[in-house]
Amino acid sequence: MSKSSPMPQEAGTAQAPTITDPALVRRAVKAAALGNAMEWFDFGVYSYLAVTLGKVFFPSGNPTAQLLATFGAFAAAFLIRPLGGMVFGPLGDRVGRQKVLAFTMIMMAVGTFAIGLIPSYATIGVGAPILLLAARLVQGFSTGGEYAGASTFIAEYAPDRRRGFLGSWLEFGTLAGYIGGAGLVTLMTALLSSEDLLSWGWRLPFLIAGPMGIIGLYLRMRLEETPAFAAEVEKAETDRPKVPLREMVTGQWRALLLCVGLVLVFNVTDYMLLSYMPTYLTGELGYDATHGLLVVLGVMVLMMIVQPFAGALTDRIGRRPVIAAGCAGFLLLSIPALLLIREGSLLAVAVGMGALGLLLVCFTATMPAALPALFPTRVRYGSLSIGFNVSVSVFGGTTPLVVTALIGATGDVMMPAYYMMAAAVVGGFAVWRMAESAGRPLPGSPPSLEAGEQQSPQASAR
């Protein structure tokens, strides 16, 4: 059997299982994870080249104003993400996951590659920051359909009993991309003079997006549509009817609220650790910028090592216990971890950051399998895109800004811990209300089995 396919319908059965092809599943995971890696490669590059980009595109003479303008263009991508989700999500439910994911890969690669080609402010004046903003908007619009589509793609391809393990590789790609981007900037900073970095060196990481995009597009174009979506089309016997956006929201409002809550705790803690903590180490603790970056990169390597094992664990004991453990951990350990970080020694900082990183794995290893299971096949891509991107834009992407403002308003340097604890409470309530999905078919889909695997009574009962 060369592809995932439904078994012949048996008399008296409502849903015949889908038998998955392991080789095809592996290709699907690689193709989906590469898109996430590319998104976060850009994230790492942009974040750690912020000072240089400020001088290239916003030469006001005021370093603070330059940095704010650079991060303003960065934040614009978050603001447009929900719009991208509202376009690509419903489109993915209409024309198919594979086609939309191929298109978002093209857009992402074009947007990132274009940044590397934009002339400096010194060359074309105000047109330079305008073009940078336009490229960032293209990136943000495309990423609005990327994560929900990639997680849906893997979830619908994966056999039920291994969905957690296979889904965990999506966030493995996230970590790999971020490490690649930030690591490349660190290497360039060490090898190039300040003048070379400012004149031409900063362009290189963005230009790498071109070849990466071609490879990713090739991988995605080789894939067939997911068995779950193909079954929906076959069931309709015609082209998929358009599902109104209102139905994706009001018809799924309970699942959407759960999605927003789960994504909130996932992304607040994610952006706190990977985006804000380097700034906290340098700004609040006076840490050398390079040392702060190396500590964060070390934590991410640790997370990558643990990630697949944690994903496999969710298949054995369930998604809810792992997510609940992460919420409880952030509620109880955020203050001790931050106190360790504030102690200042390299060992204390590494232990505190490592503890937060391992708690974050409870979410990164679980969400790619848990979130798609909240929604039925008919609206999965669209509803998940809307819920995910609204939560990321409102809560996740604003975390560094909000925490900085809270510290400035209160003078309390423990505010990052309090913010993570508040997010953990919201996430804890969401996981309390969600249903367990480990080892079970996705809503609206038949059981998905590997060749030779027997259907469990639990799955057939559903």
N, C-alpha and C positions, 0 to 999 in steps of 0.2 A: 504494500500500500504506500503510495508516494506522498500522500497528503492527509491532513486531518479530514475525516469524513464521518457522517452519521451512519450508524449501522442500519440495516434494513429494518423497517418498522415491523414489530411483532404484533400479532393479533392480541387485542386486549390490553396493550400497554399504551400509556399516554405519551411517553417520551422515550424514544430509543436512545441509548448512550452514543456520544461522539467518541470515536477512537482517534487519539492524537498520534502524529508522527514525531518522534523525538528530534529528528534532524530538523524538521520544519519549525518546531517549537524553539530550538536553540537559535535558529536564524532569526526568528521573530524577536526573541529577547535581545540579541545583539543589535538588531536594527533599531529597536525602540530605545535601548540604553544609550546608543551613540548620539541620538538627538538630545537627550538629557545632558550627556557629557559635553556636547557642543555648547549648549545654553550656559552651563556653569563654567566652562572654559572662558567664555566671554565675560561672565560675571567676575571671575577671579582676575582676569587681565585688566578689566575696566577699574575694579576697585583698587588694585595695587599700582596702577598707572595714573591714579586720579590727580596727583600733584603735577605730573608731567603734562597730562591732557589739559589741565587748567591753564598752564603756561602757553600751550600750543593754540588753544581755541578761545581763551578768555583772558587776554593779556591786559588786565586792568591795572597791574602794578600792585594790587593788594592780594597777597597769597590767600587770605581767608575768603575774599570774594571769588577768587578763581576756583577754590575748592568747592564752595557752595554752588557756583554755577555748574561745575562739572557734575556734582551729585544731583543737581536739579535736572540735568539732562538724563542722568541715570534713573531718577525717580519717575520721569515721564513714561518710561517703559512699563512701570508698574501700574500707572494710572490707566493705560490703554489696554492692559491685559484682559479685564472683564469684557471689553468690547470684542476683542479677538475671540474670547471664549464663547460669546453669544453668536458669533458668526461661524466659527469652525466647529463648535460642538454640535449644533443642530445639523450642519452640513455633513458631519461624520455619521450621524444617524440616518441621513438621507441617502448619500451616495456611497458611503463605506468608509471604514477606518483607514484602510491602506492608502487610498487616494488622497485623503486629507493630510495624513502624516507625511506623505511624499511632498505635498505642496508646502507644508509648514517648514520642512527641512530646507527647501529651496529658499523660502523667504528668510529664514534665520541665517543661512549662509550668505545670502546677498547683503543683508543688513550689516552683518559683522565685517564682511570683506570690504564693503563700501567705506566703513570708517577708516580703514587703512589707506584709502585712496584720497580722502578729503584733503584739499590744500589747507595750509595753516591760515590763521588770522592775518599774519603778516603778508600773506600772498593775496588773499581775496577779500580781506576785511570781514564785515559782519556776515557774509555768506557762509563762512566757515562754521560758526556755531549753529547757524540755521540748518546746514546740511548734517551736522552731527545730531541735532535734535531729530531730524527726519529719519536718519538711520536708526536711531534708538527707538523711534515709534514703530518702524518696520519690525525691529526685533521684538518689541513688546507685544505687538499685534500677533506675530507668529507664535510666540510662546504661550499666548492665551489658549491655543489649541493643542499645545505640545504635551504637557504633562498628563492631562486627562486622557488624551488620545493614546499616548504611549502606555499608560497603566491599563487602560481598557483593552488595548491590543494584546498585551501580555496576558491579562486575566482571561480573555476570551480564548486564547490559544492554549493556556496551561491546563493540564489535567487537574481535577479538583484537589487531589491529595498533595500536589506539589506547587500549588499556586503561590503560597507564601515564599518558598525558596526561590522560585523563578522570578517572582515580582521583586524580590530584594535586589536583584541585579540592576534594576532601574536606578535605584539610589546609589548603587555601587558606581554606575556611570556618572551620576552627579558628583560624587566625591572625586572620582578619577579626573573629571573635567576641571573641577576647581583646583585640585592639586597641580594638574598640568598647567593651567593658566597662571596661578600664583607662583609656581615653581619656575616657570619660564621667565616671568618678570624678575624674580629674585636673581636668576642666573644672568640675565641681561644687565641688571643693575651692577652686578659684580664685575662683568667683563667689559662693559662699555663705559666710556667717559660720560659725564653729564651732558656735554655738548652733543656727542653722537646720539645719545638716547633722546635728546630733545629734538634734534634735527631729522633723524630718520629711523632710529632704533625702535621707537614706540610703535611704528607701523607694522613691524614684522609679526607680532602675535595675532593681529587682526587679519593679516593677509593669509595666515595659515588656515583660516576658516574656509577659504575657497576649496582647497584639496579635501579638507575634512567633509565639507558639504557634498562634494561629488561622491566620495566613498559612501557617505550615509544615504544619499539618494539612490545609489546603485543597490545597496542592501535592501532598501525599502521597496524599490520597484520590483525586485525579484520575488517579493512575498505575495502570497494569495490573500484574499479576504479572510477574516476570521471565521471559523465554523459557526459561531453564534450569529453573526450578522448574515452570513450566507443562508442559514436556516430561516431567519426572519424574512429575507427576500423570497425564498422559495415558498414559505408559508403564505405570503401575500399574493404569490403567483404573478405579480406585476411589479413595476418599479415601486420602491418604498413610498408610501404616502407621506406628505410633509406633515411633521408634528408641530403644531403651533408652539411658539416660545412660551406662551402662557401656560400650556399644559406641562411643559418641562419644569415650570416653577410652581404654580399652584397645585398641579396634580401630584407633585413630589415634595410638598413643602416639609413634611416630617423628615424625610431622608435628607433634604437639603440642609435643614437646621443641624442635623447630626453631622453632615459633611462639613459645614462651616465650623462647628465646634471642634471636630477632630483635626481639621486643617489648621485651626487657630493654634492649638497647643503644639502641633507639629512644626509650624513655621515660625511662631514666636521664639521657641527654643532654638530652632535651626538658625535663624538670622541673628539671634542673640549671641550664639556661640561662634558662628563662622564669619559674621560680618561686623558685629559690634565689639566683640572681645579684643580684636587687635587694636582698635581705637582706644578701648578702655585701658589696655595694658600700657599704651604709650601716653595717652592723655591724662589718665588719673593716677597711674603708678609710676610714670616716668621711665617706662621700659624702653630700651632701644627698639626701633621699629623692626629691624631685621630679626632680632631675637623673638619679638612678639609674633611675627609671621611664622617663624620656624616652629614655635610651640604649637600654633594652630595647625600647621601642616602635619606635625607629628600626631596630633589628636585625630586628624582626618585619616591618616594612614592606619592608626589603630582601629578606627571605625570601619574602614574598608575590610580589614582582616576579620572583624567580628560579624560584619553584615550578613554574609550568606548563611553562617551558622545560626544567627538569630532568625533569619527568614525561615530556615528549616524547622526551628523550634516552634514557630507559629503554626506550622502544619501539624505538629505533634500535640501541642497543648492548647492551641486556639489563638486567635488574634486578640480577643478581649483580655485575657490574662496578661499578655505582653504589653499591650497599650496601658492597661491599668497599672502595671508595675512601673512604667515610665512616668505616668502622672503622679503616682505616690512618691517615686524617687525625687522628682523635681519639687514636690511639695515639701518633703522632709529634708532634702540635701542641698537645696539651692543656697541657703544661707551658709551652712558649713563649707560648701565648695567655694563660695565667693570669699569667705574669710581666709581660706587657704590661699586663694589667688592673691588677696591683698597682703598676705604675709610677705610676699615679694621674692623669696628665694626661688631659684629655678626649679628645685624639686617640688616645693609647695605649689607653685603655679602649674607645673606639669600634672601633679596629682589632682588638683582642683579642676583643671580643664579636662583631664582624662575622665574624671568621674562624670562630668556633664556630657562629654562625648558618648560615653557608654549608655547613659540614660537616653540620649537622643537616638541611639540605634534602636531603642524600643519602638520608635515611630518610623524611622527611615526603613526599617526592615519589614514593617507591617502595613503601612498605608497603601503601597501600590496594589496589594491584594484586598485590603479591607474596604477602600473607598469605592472601587467599581462594583463591589458586591452590595452596595446600598441601593442600587438602581436597576430596574429591569432593562433588558436588552434594547427595547424599542427606543428608550430615551437616555440610555446610559452615558453616551459620549456628551450629549448636550447638557443634561442636568449636572453631571460631574464637572464639566468645564465651567459652568456658571458658578456652582457652589465653591469650587476650588479657587477660582481666580478672584472672586469677590473677597473671600477670606484672606487670600495672600495679599491682595492690594490694600485692604483696609487694616489688617492686623500684622501680617508678616513683614511686608516691605517697609512699613512705618516704624518697626521696632527700634532701630538705631536712633531715629529722630525723636520718637516719643521718650525713650529712656534718657537721652541726652537732655531733653527739655525738662523732664521730671527731676533729674539731678540738679539742674540749674535752678529750678524753682524751689526745691526743698533743701538742697545742700546735702542730701542723704546719699552717700556713695554706695549704699546697699540696695539702691532702687532696682538694679538689674535682677537681683534675687527675688525681690517682691513681685516684680513683673512676671517672672517665670512661674512663681507660685500661683499667681492669679490665673495665668494661662492653664496651669495644671488642674485647677479647680474646674474650669470650663471643660477641659478635656475629660476629666473624670466623670462629670455629669453625662457627657456625650457617650462615653464608653459604657456607662451604666444603662443607657437607653438603647444601645445598638444590639442587634442580634448577632450571635456567633455565625461566622461564615466558613470557618476552616473545614475542609474536607467535604463541603457541600456544593451542589451546582449553583451557578450564578442565577439570580432571579430571571425567570423567563427563558432559561436555557436548559437543555437536557443535561444529564450527568456527563462529565468529560473524563474519559479513562485512557490510560496508556494501554498499548497492545499487550494482551495477556492478563490484564488486571480484571479482577472480578468486581462487579458493582456491589457496593455495600448496601445492606438493608436500610441504613439511614438515608442514603442518597435516593434509593428507589422509592422510599416513603414520601419523599418530597415531590 
